[in-house]
Amino acid sequence: MAAIASVKELIEPAQSVSYSLLEEHRKDMHEALRLKVELDAISEAIQRTKQEIATLHYAGVRGREMARATDELGAIVMGTETATNTILAASERIDELAGNLAARIVGDDKEIAREISDQVISIFEACNFQDITGQRISKVVGAMRFVEERVEQMIQIWGGLESFKEIETLELAEQSGDRALLNGPALESENGCTSQSDIDALFG
């Protein structure tokens, strides 16, 4: 009985240690599984990001969409500036002619010439929109260029565009009907496109 008791004394601490190790191992396994789930989520997010970038650069005519949108906004700023300058030049001429006319006529007609000058001033004031619009669009262009640069840096981190060739791209919705025709005027930077000046000359 004494021998059995001494064996029992030896076994009980061992059982306690084994149970403690088992619990510790179980906790480690639980942490490892939780870590694996999180790593899988990160891996999936990276793959989705790569797929989006691949779509942007390969399905999207090698990444020209964002650059084209930036160019289009720049063209809007230039176009509105040119049109505004033309309006202002014409308004100044009208104002000058109205002043000359007011100096030559008398009576109620003189008041009409003065009214023309007042309306010209309203045109000058309204043309201030161009400066504000240009500033706002310039901010948008700056933000788009910032995003484009960050995407480009991510591409380089992942080994350059060559590493994206094997990634399956997302299917882009095809434009149909009138939407497929809404390309707008060609940009000056595009080669092989008829300029607006050539079109105007053709119909002029």
C-alpha positions in Angstrom: 0.0 0.0 0.0 2.9 2.3 0.8 4.4 1.6 -2.6 1.0 2.4 -4.3 0.7 5.6 -2.4 4.2 6.7 -3.4 3.5 5.9 -7.1 0.2 7.9 -6.8 2.2 10.8 -5.3 4.5 10.7 -8.3 1.6 10.5 -10.9 -0.6 13.3 -9.5 1.9 16.1 -10.1 2.6 14.7 -13.6 -1.1 14.8 -14.4 -1.3 18.3 -13.1 1.6 19.4 -15.3 0.2 17.5 -18.3 -3.2 19.2 -17.9 -1.4 22.6 -17.6 0.6 22.0 -20.7 -2.5 20.8 -22.6 -4.4 24.0 -21.6 -1.4 26.2 -22.7 -1.2 24.3 -26.0 -4.9 24.7 -26.5 -4.6 28.5 -26.0 -1.7 28.6 -28.4 -3.7 26.7 -31.0 -6.7 29.1 -30.5 -4.4 32.1 -31.0 -2.8 30.5 -34.0 -6.2 29.9 -35.6 -7.3 33.5 -34.9 -4.0 34.8 -36.4 -4.6 32.6 -39.5 -8.1 34.0 -40.0 -6.7 37.5 -39.8 -3.8 36.7 -42.1 -6.2 35.1 -44.6 -8.3 38.3 -44.5 -5.2 40.4 -45.1 -4.2 38.2 -48.0 -7.6 38.3 -49.5 -7.6 42.1 -49.3 -4.2 42.3 -50.9 -5.4 40.0 -53.8 -8.5 42.1 -54.3 -6.4 45.3 -54.4 -4.0 43.7 -56.9 -7.0 42.7 -59.0 -8.4 46.2 -58.9 -5.0 47.6 -59.9 -4.7 45.0 -62.7 -8.1 46.0 -64.0 -7.2 49.7 -63.8 -4.0 49.2 -65.8 -4.8 46.3 -68.2 -8.6 46.3 -68.8 -8.5 50.1 -68.6 -6.3 50.6 -71.6 -3.1 50.3 -69.6 -4.1 52.7 -66.9 -5.0 55.7 -69.1 -8.5 56.2 -67.6 -7.3 58.2 -64.6 -4.7 60.1 -66.5 -7.3 60.9 -69.2 -9.8 62.1 -66.6 -7.1 64.4 -65.2 -6.4 65.6 -68.8 -10.1 66.2 -69.4 -10.4 68.3 -66.3 -7.3 70.3 -67.4 -9.0 70.8 -70.8 -12.1 72.1 -69.0 -10.1 74.7 -67.2 -8.3 75.8 -70.4 -11.6 75.7 -72.4 -13.5 77.8 -69.8 -10.6 80.2 -69.6 -10.4 80.7 -73.3 -14.2 81.2 -73.6 -14.3 83.6 -70.7 -11.5 85.7 -72.2 -13.4 85.8 -75.5 -16.6 86.9 -73.6 -14.7 89.6 -71.7 -13.0 90.9 -74.8 -16.4 91.1 -76.6 -18.0 92.7 -73.5 -15.3 95.4 -73.3 -15.9 96.2 -77.0 -19.6 96.5 -76.4 -19.0 98.7 -73.4 -16.7 100.9 -75.5 -19.3 101.2 -78.3 -22.1 101.9 -75.8 -20.0 104.7 -74.3 -19.4 106.2 -77.8 -23.1 105.9 -78.6 -24.2 107.5 -75.4 -21.9 110.5 -76.2 -23.6 111.0 -79.6 -27.3 110.7 -78.7 -29.7 112.6 -76.5 -33.0 111.9 -74.6 -34.4 108.5 -73.9 -31.9 106.8 -76.3 -29.0 107.9 -74.1 -30.6 106.0 -71.2 -30.7 102.9 -73.3 -27.0 103.2 -74.0 -26.4 103.5 -70.3 -28.5 100.4 -69.7 -26.3 98.5 -72.2 -23.2 99.5 -70.1 -24.9 98.3 -66.9 -25.6 95.0 -68.5 -22.0 94.7 -69.7 -20.8 95.2 -66.1 -23.1 92.3 -65.1 -21.4 90.2 -67.7 -18.0 91.1 -66.2 -19.1 90.1 -62.7 -20.6 86.8 -63.9 -17.3 85.9 -65.6 -15.7 85.7 -62.2 -17.0 82.1 -62.1 -14.1 81.0 -64.3 -11.5 81.8 -61.7 -13.4 80.0 -58.9 -14.2 77.0 -61.1 -10.6 76.8 -62.2 -9.4 76.7 -58.6 -11.8 74.0 -57.6 -11.0 71.8 -60.6 -7.3 72.3 -59.9 -7.8 71.0 -56.4 -9.6 67.9 -57.8 -6.8 67.4 -60.4 -4.3 67.6 -57.6 -6.2 65.0 -55.5 -6.5 62.6 -58.5 -2.7 63.0 -59.3 -2.0 62.2 -55.6 -4.1 59.0 -55.8 -2.5 58.0 -59.1 1.0 58.4 -57.6 0.1 56.3 -54.6 -1.3 53.5 -56.8 1.9 53.7 -58.9 4.0 53.3 -55.8 1.9 50.3 -54.7 2.6 48.7 -58.1 6.3 49.2 -57.7 6.2 47.8 -54.2 4.6 44.6 -55.6 7.2 44.2 -58.3 6.0 46.5 -61.1 3.4 46.0 -63.7 4.9 42.8 -64.9 3.8 41.1 -61.7 0.2 42.0 -62.5 0.0 40.3 -65.9 -1.2 36.9 -64.6 -3.9 38.4 -62.3 -7.4 38.0 -63.6 -9.0 41.4 -64.2 -12.6 42.4 -63.2 -15.2 42.5 -65.9 -16.1 46.1 -66.8 -19.7 47.0 -67.7 -20.0 47.7 -71.4 -21.5 51.1 -72.3 -24.5 50.9 -74.6 -26.9 53.3 -76.4 -26.2 57.0 -76.0 -23.7 56.4 -73.2 -21.4 54.6 -75.6 -21.3 57.7 -77.7 -20.5 60.2 -74.9 -16.7 60.5 -75.5 -16.6 64.2 -75.7 -14.2 66.2 -77.9 -10.7 64.9 -78.4 -7.9 66.2 -76.3 -5.0 68.1 -77.9 -2.6 65.4 -76.6 -4.3 62.7 -78.6 -2.7 61.8 -81.9 -4.7 61.1 -85.1 -7.8 63.0 -83.9 -9.5 65.8 -85.8 -9.2 69.0 -83.9 -12.1 71.2 -83.1 -10.6 74.0 -85.2 -10.5 71.7 -88.2 -14.2 70.8 -87.6 -15.1 74.5 -87.3 -13.2 75.3 -90.5 -15.1 72.5 -92.3 -18.5 73.9 -91.4 -17.4 77.6 -91.5 
